[in-house]
Amino acid sequence: MTAEPVSRKRRAGWRAYARWSVLAAMALLAAFGGLLAPKDPNEQDLSNAFCSPSQACPLGTDQLGRDYLSRLLDGAHTTLGTCLLIMLIGVVVGGLLGFAAGFLGGWFDVLLMRCADMIMVFPGILLALIAVAIAGPGLKTAIIAVAISEVPPTARLARAAMLTCREQLYVDSARVAGARGGVLLVRHLVPNAIGPLLSQASLIAADAILIVAGLGYLGLGAQPPTAEWGAMLSDSQNYIDTAWYLMAAPALAILLAALMFNVIGERIRLRTAD
């Protein structure tokens, strides 16, 4: 083996290690972001408003004198935790419905796909805005609305994967061996059809973080004083001339999180397609 293939393989390994390290860091922030905050993210000190970044406050303070690094970490817990919860609901509910539709077929398949088509007419952000208009602003409303918008495409993907697996030779072999019903579904079909859902999960998270942050930016998501990246971005835009770093931190966090989820989802898709 020549030196160049070894070097290329090593670089690919380091890139994979970097991707999964960032994903692990985001999961850690989603679970413990608030605990990692060095100060109380909601503690106000108007005498220290708009302090520049320093050793005591690495990201400075906002218009109310709150430590911005603490709010960014606490906002990670809110924003990333919310998008991961949406991802879990979308994948589990959509996957179960899609697998059931592909396995059972018949009227259930037709009814479920027609309902999915009706929901998919509305973009996720529009469905979230409609839900907020009906139920009022809040993080709980945003979670339910965005999760509902992610279920139909996931169900269609799971159904397509199930239909593909049903035609494989190993399924015929399992039937000949006596596997029927739930045993055939759980032991043979679902494990082989679940691959596309892993890629879909990462893409759901990327989509959810943009929608949740967008609702927060519009003031329709997490409500004050809860720290949330989209709301922080909205609050800081009025001070971009005097304290640009207040806007840069949450904007960069949203960008990197969405980008990383998309990259990981694409890598999983390519790996499962091979």
C-alpha positions in Angstrom: 0.0 0.0 0.0 1.4 3.4 -1.0 1.8 6.3 1.3 -0.8 8.4 -0.4 -3.8 6.1 0.2 -2.7 5.7 3.8 -2.6 9.5 4.2 -6.0 9.9 2.5 -7.5 7.2 4.8 -5.9 8.9 7.8 -7.4 12.3 6.8 -10.8 10.7 6.3 -10.5 9.2 9.8 -9.7 12.6 11.3 -12.6 14.2 9.5 -15.0 11.6 10.8 -13.5 12.0 14.3 -14.0 15.7 14.1 -17.6 15.4 13.0 -18.6 13.0 15.7 -16.7 15.0 18.3 -18.7 18.1 17.4 -21.9 16.1 17.5 -21.0 14.7 21.0 -20.3 18.3 22.1 -23.7 19.5 20.8 -25.4 16.6 22.6 -23.5 17.5 25.8 -24.6 21.2 25.5 -28.2 20.1 24.8 -28.2 18.1 28.0 -26.0 20.1 30.4 -25.6 23.6 28.7 -27.3 25.3 31.6 -25.1 23.6 34.2 -22.0 24.5 32.3 -22.8 28.2 32.4 -20.2 30.0 34.7 -22.8 32.5 36.0 -26.6 32.8 36.3 -27.8 33.4 32.7 -30.7 35.6 33.9 -28.8 37.7 36.5 -29.0 41.4 35.6 -26.5 44.1 36.3 -27.4 47.3 34.5 -24.3 49.0 35.7 -22.3 46.5 33.6 -24.4 46.6 30.4 -22.6 46.2 27.1 -19.2 45.3 28.7 -16.7 44.2 26.0 -15.4 40.6 26.1 -12.9 40.2 28.9 -11.4 37.5 31.1 -14.3 37.7 33.5 -16.9 37.7 30.7 -15.4 36.0 27.6 -18.3 37.1 25.4 -19.1 40.4 27.2 -22.5 41.3 28.6 -25.8 42.2 26.9 -28.1 45.2 27.3 -29.2 44.1 30.7 -25.7 43.3 32.0 -26.2 39.5 31.8 -23.2 37.3 31.1 -23.4 36.5 27.4 -21.4 33.3 27.6 -23.7 31.9 30.3 -26.8 32.8 28.2 -25.2 31.2 25.1 -24.6 28.0 27.0 -28.1 28.0 28.5 -29.5 28.8 25.1 -27.8 25.7 23.7 -29.7 23.7 26.3 -32.9 25.2 25.1 -32.3 25.3 21.3 -30.4 22.1 20.8 -32.5 20.2 23.4 -35.6 21.3 21.6 -34.4 20.3 18.1 -33.2 16.9 19.4 -36.7 16.3 21.0 -38.3 17.2 17.7 -35.9 14.8 15.9 -36.9 12.0 18.3 -40.6 12.6 17.9 -40.4 12.9 14.2 -38.2 9.7 13.7 -40.1 7.5 16.2 -43.6 8.5 15.2 -42.9 8.9 11.5 -40.9 5.7 11.4 -43.5 3.6 13.2 -46.3 4.9 10.9 -44.3 4.4 7.8 -43.2 0.9 8.6 -46.7 0.0 9.5 -48.0 1.4 6.2 -45.4 -0.3 4.1 -45.9 -3.6 5.9 -49.7 -3.7 6.1 -50.5 -1.9 2.9 -54.2 -1.7 1.9 -56.5 1.0 3.1 -54.2 1.9 6.0 -51.4 2.7 3.6 -53.6 4.8 1.3 -55.2 6.7 4.2 -51.9 7.4 5.9 -50.2 8.6 2.7 -53.1 10.9 1.8 -52.9 12.5 5.3 -49.2 12.9 4.9 -49.6 14.6 1.6 -52.1 17.1 3.1 -49.7 18.0 6.0 -46.7 18.2 3.6 -48.5 21.0 1.6 -47.6 23.3 4.5 -43.9 24.2 5.0 -42.7 23.5 8.6 -42.3 27.2 9.5 -45.8 28.0 8.1 -47.4 25.2 10.1 -45.5 26.4 13.2 -46.9 29.9 12.7 -50.4 28.6 12.3 -50.1 26.6 15.6 -48.7 29.7 17.4 -51.6 31.8 16.1 -54.1 29.3 17.5 -52.4 28.2 20.7 -50.3 31.3 21.4 -46.5 31.7 21.4 -44.3 29.4 23.5 -41.7 26.7 23.2 -44.2 23.8 23.8 -46.3 25.0 20.9 -43.3 25.2 18.6 -42.1 21.7 19.5 -45.5 20.2 18.8 -46.0 22.1 15.5 -42.5 21.4 14.1 -42.6 17.7 15.2 -45.9 17.3 13.3 -44.4 18.8 10.2 -41.5 16.4 10.3 -43.6 13.2 10.8 -45.1 12.9 7.2 -41.8 13.0 5.2 -40.2 10.6 7.7 -43.2 8.3 7.3 -43.0 8.3 3.5 -39.3 7.6 3.7 -39.9 4.7 6.2 -42.6 3.3 4.0 -40.4 3.4 0.9 -37.6 1.6 2.7 -40.1 -1.0 4.0 -41.5 -1.6 0.5 -38.0 -2.1 -0.8 -37.0 -4.5 1.9 -40.2 -6.6 1.4 -39.1 -7.5 -2.1 -35.7 -8.8 -1.1 -34.7 -12.5 -1.2 -33.9 -12.7 2.5 -37.6 -11.9 3.2 -38.7 -14.8 1.1 -36.2 -17.0 2.8 -37.5 -16.0 6.2 -41.1 -16.7 5.2 -40.0 -20.2 3.9 -38.3 -20.7 7.3 -41.6 -20.0 9.0 -41.3 -16.3 10.0 -44.6 -14.5 10.0 -46.2 -11.2 11.1 -44.4 -9.5 14.0 -41.4 -11.8 13.9 -40.8 -11.1 10.2 -41.2 -7.3 10.8 -39.0 -7.0 13.9 -36.3 -9.4 13.1 -35.9 -9.0 9.4 -37.6 -6.0 7.9 -37.1 -3.1 10.4 -33.3 -3.7 11.0 -32.7 -3.5 7.3 -35.1 -0.6 6.6 -33.9 1.6 9.4 -30.8 2.9 7.7 -32.4 5.8 5.8 -34.1 7.0 9.0 -30.6 7.6 10.6 -29.8 10.1 7.9 -33.3 11.6 8.1 -32.9 12.1 11.9 -29.9 14.3 11.4 -31.6 16.3 8.6 -34.7 16.7 10.9 -32.4 18.2 13.6 -30.9 20.6 11.1 -34.4 21.7 9.9 -35.7 22.0 13.4 -32.9 24.2 14.7 -33.6 26.7 11.9 -37.3 26.7 12.5 -37.1 26.9 16.3 -34.5 29.7 16.0 -36.7 31.5 13.5 -39.7 31.4 15.8 -37.5 32.7 18.6 -36.3 35.5 16.4 -39.9 36.5 15.7 -40.7 36.3 19.4 -43.0 33.3 18.9 -40.8 30.6 20.5 -39.2 30.7 23.9 -40.4 33.6 25.9 -38.2 35.9 28.1 -36.2 35.5 30.2 -35.5 32.1 28.7 -32.2 32.1 26.8 -32.6 30.8 23.2 -30.3 31.4 20.3 -33.0 32.9 18.0 -34.4 35.2 20.6 -30.8 36.3 21.5 -30.2 37.1 17.8 -33.4 39.2 17.7 -32.5 41.1 20.9 -29.0 41.9 19.8 -29.7 43.2 16.3 -30.6 46.6 17.6 -27.0 47.0 19.0 -25.0 45.7 16.0 -23.2 49.1 15.6 -22.0 49.2 19.2 -21.8 45.6 20.3 -21.6 43.4 17.1 -20.3 40.4 19.1 -23.7 40.0 20.7 -25.2 39.2 17.3 -22.2 37.2 16.1 -22.2 34.6 18.9 -25.8 33.2 18.5 -25.7 33.5 14.7 -22.5 31.5 14.5 -23.9 28.9 16.9 -27.0 28.4 14.8 -25.0 28.2 11.6 -22.5 25.7 12.9 -25.1 23.5 14.5 -27.3 23.4 11.4 -24.3 22.8 9.1 -22.9 20.0 11.3 -26.3 18.2 11.4 -26.6 18.4 7.6 -23.0 17.2 7.1 -23.5 14.2 9.4 -26.8 13.4 7.8 -25.2 13.4 4.3 -22.3 11.2 5.5 -24.8 8.7 7.0 -26.8 8.7 3.8 -23.7 8.0 1.6 -22.6 5.3 4.0 -25.9 3.5 4.1 -26.2 3.8 0.3 -23.0 1.9 -0.3 
